[in-house]
């Protein structure tokens, strides 16, 4: 996943777009033996929304940085 793709996924996550729940694709994405997955920008937006959106409407940017770090090599956007 590239930086522009991550930015697009974040924009989708911030929108009101309803996203399909494919979170199972990312189970254990931070683990050493996690194999790269093929996913869409909407799938990445869903994990961003799930991991980073706070109850007060803010965003947990540390969690976002984790997704950016691991997603760079482990999320293949199709």
N, C-alpha and C positions, 0 to 999 in steps of 0.2 A: 504494500500500500504506500502510495506516495503522499507527500504533504498536501498537494491540491485535492487528492481524493479524500484525505482525512478532513480537510476543510469543508468539502461538499457534504460529507457524512455528518459533520457537526451541524451544518446549516439545516440538514434534514431533521436531525435530532431535535433542534430547537423549534422546528415548525410544528404545526398541529396535525401533520400527516399521520394517518394510522399505519402502523407498521406490523408486518407479520412476525409472529414470535418464532424466530429461528435461533434462540439463544443457545440451544444444545450444540450448535456448531463451535461455540467458543468455550465449552467446558474445559477448564484447566489451561487456558491460553498462556498463563504466566509460568507454567511448569516447564522444566528443562526438556522433557521428552515430548512436548506438544508438537504435532506435525502440522505443517501449513495447511490451511483450508481455503477452498475457493468459495467466495461469497460476493454478495452485491453491496453497493453503497447503502442500501436500505438495511441490510443485515448489520453492517457496522454501525449505522445510526441507531439501531435498536440496542446494541450492546452499550453504546455511549449513553443513550437515554437511561438504560437500566442501571449502569454502574455509576453514572455521574450526576444525574439530576437529583437535586435535593428537594425535600418536602416544602421548603420555603420559596421554591422557584429558582434558586441559584444553581450553580454548577460546581462540582468538586473537581477542580483543575488538576489535583494530584492524581486522581483516578484517571482523568483524561490523558495525562502524560504517560501513565502506565499503558493505556491502550495504544497510544501513539508509538511508544518504544517497542512493545511486543508486536504490534500490528505491522510495523515496517517490514518485517521478514516473514511473518506468520499468516498474514491475511492477503490472499491473492484476489484482487478485485476483477470480476468478470463483467 
